[in-house]
Amino acid sequence: MNAFRNMKYCILAQILFLTRLVGYAQQVMLADSITKNPVSYATVYDANGTVTGRSDMGGFIILQKGCEYHISHIGYESKSLVYNEDSIILLSPSSHQLSEVTVTAKRKKYYHCKVYFRSIEHVDSCLKYYMDGIREFYIDTKSKKVHCGNVVTNYFMSKRQDIAQKKRSMMISDRYMALPFLDKYTLYEETMRDKKRNIKAGGVYADTVSIGSCEIFPEKNEMLLSIDALWPKSTLVINLFGYTQVLSKHNKTELYRHDDNHAPSVFNLKSSNSYRHLTLTHKKENLVRDIDVEDVFYVVEYEYTDKKEASSSELLQKVYNKYSGMFPIVERIREQLIREE
């Protein structure tokens, strides 16, 4: 009997030890390896490729000691690590460079660009939807009117039954992914046009409230802007057909080519990232779904031209094959995509 009791205490002690070893949570700051400035709104995935959170405006996020993480941000190189007790994790600015174009003295009629995009949606921490591809745009250089060209996409939906959508005639879709689109104004221009917002001293403020960050990298001629797109509300609630959708997080980040003489326009946009967290419930059904959606795109090719001729699907497929491997994806997500193909 005593031997059994001693064995039970020994097992309990080991469990407590392992819990302390693996489960210890700590606030960590993600920072630029060169400037040491905080990195806002970096996406952090666990070993299974599930979004565990986003760094806040101060670069802070909670990590568990002994757990494996993958950190992703459009302005920085992706980083995988097993967290120990570091209070700061440094991220290296992205080394991806596009070939620059020479703009002649005579302004061309259109700005023509191709973007590589990726949209990932987790439902209840499980990968349910994935889409990536190439989409092209023609933008009138005078009016900034956006014309969409052709698109090549790859689409995936998980076959897992535990996250399968219920068959109801009035069931709204839980697919929140979308093709990328270029707006007339950049996030920077929209922020400066808003009379309640301003950018100063590396921060974005709205009615004196800090809602984001703005960092310039002079050695790379780049500007990185991140904001809380939900401000001034903490949540956005939509009711439809008995379903309640609550948007509780929406962060936007854009990276621009930058010079000191002009505010970055759509013609300077290099990449964009949007992250949303939603909760979907139904008043009559036992349905509660947590949904995380991340959309990102990179401008991979651009030129100024006087002709608007949509690229062929064959050409866009070649562009996709060229660039799809250039922007890393969380390995566990890649493994699941391959496994369920």
GUMARVO-117229 format. One record per residue (C-alpha): residue number from 1; x, y, z. Coordinates in Angstrom, 3 decimals. Layout:
- marlo, X, Y, Z
- NUM, X, Y, Z
...
END
This chain:
- marlo, X, Y, Z
- 1, 0.000, 0.000, 0.000
- 2, 2.814, 2.409, 0.918
- 3, 4.633, 1.498, -2.295
- 4, 1.490, 2.339, -4.284
- 5, 1.105, 5.657, -2.406
- 6, 4.756, 6.535, -3.009
- 7, 4.418, 5.701, -6.707
- 8, 1.307, 7.899, -6.926
- 9, 3.129, 10.836, -5.310
- 10, 6.096, 10.276, -7.622
- 11, 3.873, 10.370, -10.699
- 12, 2.093, 13.473, -9.380
- 13, 5.429, 15.174, -8.758
- 14, 6.567, 14.364, -12.310
- 15, 3.335, 15.758, -13.736
- 16, 3.732, 18.968, -11.745
- 17, 7.368, 19.234, -12.846
- 18, 6.502, 18.780, -16.509
- 19, 3.630, 21.241, -16.208
- 20, 5.981, 23.860, -14.824
- 21, 8.602, 23.018, -17.419
- 22, 6.344, 23.144, -20.473
- 23, 3.394, 25.256, -19.391
- 24, 5.107, 28.311, -17.921
- 25, 3.709, 31.370, -19.740
- 26, 5.639, 34.592, -20.152
- 27, 5.142, 37.912, -21.890
- 28, 7.692, 38.295, -24.678
- 29, 8.509, 41.236, -26.924
- 30, 9.128, 40.722, -30.643
- 31, 11.650, 43.284, -31.864
- 32, 13.544, 44.348, -34.972
- 33, 17.034, 42.839, -34.929
- 34, 18.587, 46.091, -36.237
- 35, 16.613, 48.953, -34.709
- 36, 15.385, 46.998, -31.636
- 37, 11.962, 48.608, -32.165
- 38, 8.916, 46.442, -31.320
- 39, 7.316, 44.463, -34.163
- 40, 3.539, 44.940, -34.090
- 41, 0.982, 42.431, -35.354
- 42, 3.275, 39.524, -36.133
- 43, 1.294, 36.280, -36.441
- 44, 2.381, 33.453, -34.142
- 45, 1.525, 29.811, -34.917
- 46, 2.003, 26.747, -32.730
- 47, 3.590, 23.447, -33.814
- 48, 0.316, 22.360, -35.443
- 49, 0.088, 25.470, -37.606
- 50, -2.715, 26.983, -35.512
- 51, -2.765, 30.737, -34.893
- 52, -2.053, 31.306, -31.203
- 53, -2.068, 35.089, -31.329
- 54, -0.696, 38.334, -32.705
- 55, 1.853, 40.612, -31.116
- 56, 0.237, 43.829, -29.880
- 57, 1.246, 47.395, -30.746
- 58, 4.125, 47.180, -28.290
- 59, 5.346, 43.945, -29.886
- 60, 4.261, 41.859, -26.863
- 61, 2.741, 38.373, -26.915
- 62, 2.309, 35.538, -24.390
- 63, 4.325, 32.363, -25.107
- 64, 4.544, 29.044, -23.275
- 65, 7.971, 27.824, -22.211
- 66, 9.077, 24.663, -24.000
- 67, 6.556, 25.044, -26.848
- 68, 7.389, 25.283, -30.531
- 69, 6.335, 28.435, -32.424
- 70, 6.482, 29.860, -35.921
- 71, 6.484, 33.672, -36.242
- 72, 5.392, 35.353, -39.477
- 73, 5.295, 39.000, -40.580
- 74, 5.265, 40.574, -44.051
- 75, 8.169, 42.892, -43.206
- 76, 10.394, 40.265, -41.566
- 77, 11.921, 36.875, -42.201
- 78, 9.833, 34.034, -40.781
- 79, 11.268, 32.463, -37.641
- 80, 10.713, 29.055, -35.997
- 81, 11.846, 28.338, -32.440
- 82, 11.211, 26.462, -29.229
- 83, 10.590, 29.161, -26.639
- 84, 12.788, 29.152, -23.516
- 85, 12.768, 32.159, -21.207
- 86, 13.940, 34.964, -23.487
- 87, 12.200, 38.259, -22.803
- 88, 12.946, 39.521, -26.333
- 89, 12.847, 37.645, -29.647
- 90, 14.587, 39.400, -32.538
- 91, 13.223, 39.275, -36.085
- 92, 15.352, 40.075, -39.145
- 93, 13.912, 42.490, -41.746
- 94, 12.877, 40.671, -44.908
- 95, 15.585, 40.316, -47.516
- 96, 13.104, 39.806, -50.365
- 97, 13.762, 42.442, -53.012
- 98, 11.930, 43.022, -56.267
- 99, 13.691, 44.273, -59.359
- 100, 13.144, 48.014, -59.550
- 101, 11.644, 49.631, -62.659
- 102, 12.689, 52.829, -64.341
- 103, 9.880, 55.327, -64.838
- 104, 10.399, 57.436, -67.927
- 105, 9.759, 61.164, -68.018
- 106, 6.515, 60.555, -69.881
- 107, 4.036, 59.054, -67.437
- 108, 2.528, 55.839, -68.753
- 109, -1.240, 55.337, -68.699
- 110, -1.341, 52.257, -66.470
- 111, 0.492, 50.773, -63.538
- 112, 0.417, 47.011, -64.108
- 113, 1.253, 44.682, -61.231
- 114, 0.962, 41.031, -60.305
- 115, 0.487, 39.952, -56.694
- 116, 1.076, 36.590, -55.066
- 117, -1.617, 36.101, -52.422
- 118, -2.418, 33.630, -49.678
- 119, -5.547, 33.320, -47.536
- 120, -5.723, 30.916, -44.585
- 121, -8.723, 30.226, -42.363
- 122, -8.779, 28.206, -39.150
- 123, -12.092, 27.106, -37.622
- 124, -11.895, 26.021, -33.986
- 125, -8.082, 25.955, -34.314
- 126, -8.256, 23.545, -37.287
- 127, -7.203, 24.467, -40.804
- 128, -10.397, 24.486, -42.862
- 129, -9.755, 26.713, -45.891
- 130, -6.620, 27.650, -47.818
- 131, -6.260, 29.615, -51.032
- 132, -3.289, 31.084, -52.845
- 133, -2.495, 32.242, -56.352
- 134, -1.543, 35.135, -58.606
- 135, -3.810, 38.069, -59.456
- 136, -2.995, 41.025, -61.690
- 137, -4.195, 44.628, -61.651
- 138, -4.120, 47.618, -63.989
- 139, -4.374, 50.974, -62.234
- 140, -4.950, 54.216, -64.126
- 141, -2.007, 56.425, -63.149
- 142, -4.145, 59.573, -63.371
- 143, -7.494, 58.608, -61.813
- 144, -6.176, 55.635, -59.792
- 145, -9.158, 53.593, -60.961
- 146, -8.404, 49.912, -60.398
- 147, -9.043, 47.319, -63.120
- 148, -8.714, 43.634, -62.254
- 149, -6.973, 41.366, -64.714
- 150, -6.857, 37.582, -64.683
- 151, -6.271, 35.341, -61.688
- 152, -4.862, 31.869, -61.084
- 153, -5.837, 30.194, -57.792
- 154, -5.341, 27.011, -55.820
- 155, -8.125, 26.216, -53.352
- 156, -8.310, 23.771, -50.461
- 157, -11.088, 22.798, -48.030
- 158, -10.471, 20.307, -45.241
- 159, -12.426, 17.052, -45.276
- 160, -12.410, 16.779, -41.475
- 161, -15.892, 15.909, -40.221
- 162, -15.483, 17.661, -36.870
- 163, -15.369, 21.054, -38.588
- 164, -17.691, 20.245, -41.500
- 165, -20.422, 22.789, -42.066
- 166, -23.965, 21.772, -41.155
- 167, -26.442, 21.352, -44.002
- 168, -29.145, 23.941, -43.443
- 169, -31.055, 25.900, -46.031
- 170, -30.470, 29.107, -44.097
- 171, -26.956, 28.296, -42.907
- 172, -24.595, 31.123, -43.681
- 173, -21.178, 30.176, -44.942
- 174, -18.258, 30.308, -42.543
- 175, -15.824, 30.951, -45.377
- 176, -14.365, 34.399, -44.884
- 177, -11.503, 34.199, -47.383
- 178, -11.465, 36.526, -50.364
- 179, -9.368, 37.386, -53.388
- 180, -7.021, 40.335, -52.831
- 181, -7.992, 43.771, -54.109
- 182, -6.048, 47.012, -54.418
- 183, -7.809, 50.091, -53.119
- 184, -7.424, 53.577, -54.548
- 185, -5.744, 54.747, -51.344
- 186, -3.161, 52.929, -49.270
- 187, -3.575, 52.296, -45.566
- 188, -1.132, 55.171, -44.989
- 189, -3.177, 57.592, -47.128
- 190, -6.443, 56.526, -45.498
- 191, -4.901, 57.072, -42.078
- 192, -3.684, 60.562, -43.012
- 193, -7.050, 61.454, -44.590
- 194, -8.874, 60.616, -41.344
- 195, -9.112, 63.850, -39.350
- 196, -9.185, 61.934, -36.057
- 197, -5.961, 60.056, -36.757
- 198, -2.355, 61.106, -37.028
- 199, 1.105, 59.573, -37.327
- 200, 3.903, 60.880, -35.156
- 201, 7.074, 59.615, -33.489
- 202, 6.749, 56.145, -34.953
- 203, 3.196, 55.656, -33.696
- 204, -0.361, 55.936, -35.025
- 205, -2.811, 57.769, -32.776
- 206, -6.545, 58.367, -32.809
- 207, -7.934, 60.876, -30.323
- 208, -4.638, 60.479, -28.392
- 209, -5.157, 56.685, -28.257
- 210, -2.326, 54.568, -29.658
- 211, -3.762, 52.338, -32.404
- 212, -0.681, 51.295, -34.356
- 213, 2.912, 51.864, -35.386
- 214, 4.745, 53.340, -38.347
- 215, 8.411, 52.576, -38.925
- 216, 10.770, 53.786, -41.656
- 217, 13.768, 51.715, -42.750
- 218, 16.045, 54.308, -44.442
- 219, 18.681, 51.749, -45.450
- 220, 16.044, 49.837, -47.448
- 221, 13.860, 52.810, -48.462
- 222, 10.816, 51.132, -46.902
- 223, 7.969, 52.126, -44.619
- 224, 5.999, 49.651, -42.485
- 225, 2.565, 50.666, -41.171
- 226, 0.383, 48.600, -38.805
- 227, -2.941, 49.644, -37.258
- 228, -5.895, 48.323, -35.268
- 229, -8.625, 48.506, -37.918
- 230, -11.416, 48.086, -35.308
- 231, -10.784, 51.389, -33.554
- 232, -12.824, 53.078, -32.080
- 233, -14.909, 49.953, -31.403
- 234, -13.584, 46.928, -29.549
- 235, -15.950, 44.593, -31.418
- 236, -18.177, 44.609, -34.489
- 237, -21.425, 42.602, -34.170
- 238, -23.563, 41.414, -37.092
- 239, -26.843, 39.476, -36.693
- 240, -28.206, 37.483, -39.637
- 241, -30.731, 34.611, -39.801
- 242, -30.335, 33.839, -36.113
- 243, -26.537, 33.859, -36.328
- 244, -24.387, 36.332, -34.448
- 245, -20.972, 37.170, -35.849
- 246, -18.613, 39.029, -33.534
- 247, -15.433, 40.498, -35.003
- 248, -13.087, 40.994, -32.049
- 249, -9.722, 41.496, -33.791
- 250, -8.817, 43.142, -37.071
- 251, -5.239, 44.251, -37.677
- 252, -3.866, 45.611, -40.954
- 253, -0.254, 45.985, -42.038
- 254, 1.224, 47.392, -45.267
- 255, 4.825, 47.672, -46.462
- 256, 5.782, 50.382, -48.975
- 257, 8.683, 51.541, -51.076
- 258, 9.459, 54.888, -49.484
- 259, 11.180, 58.199, -50.114
- 260, 11.199, 61.399, -48.096
- 261, 9.394, 63.490, -50.715
- 262, 6.096, 61.673, -51.247
- 263, 3.566, 59.803, -49.159
- 264, 3.422, 56.151, -50.238
- 265, 0.662, 55.573, -52.801
- 266, -0.757, 52.373, -54.254
- 267, 2.117, 52.461, -56.749
- 268, 4.568, 52.073, -53.841
- 269, 2.805, 49.167, -52.146
- 270, 5.034, 46.107, -51.664
- 271, 2.897, 43.836, -49.468
- 272, -0.220, 43.759, -47.319
- 273, -1.505, 41.658, -44.433
- 274, -4.912, 41.496, -42.742
- 275, -5.807, 39.370, -39.711
- 276, -9.308, 38.877, -38.281
- 277, -10.699, 36.871, -35.383
- 278, -14.432, 36.168, -35.372
- 279, -16.850, 34.202, -33.225
- 280, -19.926, 32.681, -34.878
- 281, -22.907, 31.555, -32.758
- 282, -26.532, 30.541, -33.333
- 283, -29.345, 31.296, -30.893
- 284, -31.175, 27.949, -31.403
- 285, -28.316, 25.575, -32.154
- 286, -25.459, 24.447, -29.986
- 287, -23.054, 26.168, -32.353
- 288, -20.041, 28.224, -31.323
- 289, -17.192, 28.667, -33.759
- 290, -13.931, 30.553, -33.345
- 291, -12.574, 31.642, -36.705
- 292, -9.134, 33.069, -37.523
- 293, -8.508, 34.455, -41.004
- 294, -5.232, 35.798, -42.376
- 295, -4.926, 37.356, -45.836
- 296, -1.575, 38.395, -47.248
- 297, -0.270, 39.428, -50.649
- 298, 3.058, 40.469, -52.123
- 299, 3.562, 42.612, -55.228
- 300, 5.938, 40.345, -57.147
- 301, 6.104, 42.117, -60.515
- 302, 5.178, 45.591, -61.715
- 303, 5.630, 47.906, -64.670
- 304, 4.232, 51.084, -66.219
- 305, 2.555, 50.607, -69.594
- 306, 0.168, 52.238, -72.051
- 307, -1.589, 48.967, -72.886
- 308, -4.148, 47.067, -70.859
- 309, -3.913, 43.472, -71.996
- 310, -4.799, 40.787, -69.475
- 311, -2.152, 38.107, -69.057
- 312, -3.003, 34.564, -70.098
- 313, -3.679, 31.837, -67.551
- 314, -0.582, 30.025, -68.793
- 315, 1.619, 33.057, -68.103
- 316, 0.122, 33.620, -64.643
- 317, 0.656, 29.942, -63.841
- 318, 4.355, 30.379, -64.651
- 319, 4.466, 33.452, -62.407
- 320, 2.801, 31.429, -59.638
- 321, 5.314, 28.602, -60.009
- 322, 8.129, 31.141, -59.803
- 323, 6.998, 32.942, -56.655
- 324, 4.885, 30.498, -54.623
- 325, 7.943, 28.980, -52.959
- 326, 9.558, 32.335, -52.239
- 327, 7.254, 33.190, -49.339
- 328, 7.414, 30.447, -46.684
- 329, 4.325, 28.913, -45.132
- 330, 4.100, 27.195, -41.754
- 331, 5.410, 23.671, -42.349
- 332, 2.546, 21.942, -40.510
- 333, 0.027, 23.737, -42.733
- 334, 1.983, 22.661, -45.812
- 335, 2.022, 19.065, -44.541
- 336, -1.751, 19.094, -44.036
- 337, -2.345, 20.493, -47.507
- 338, -0.225, 17.723, -49.017
- 339, -1.842, 15.048, -46.836
- 340, -5.412, 15.988, -47.768
- 341, -4.832, 16.585, -51.491
END
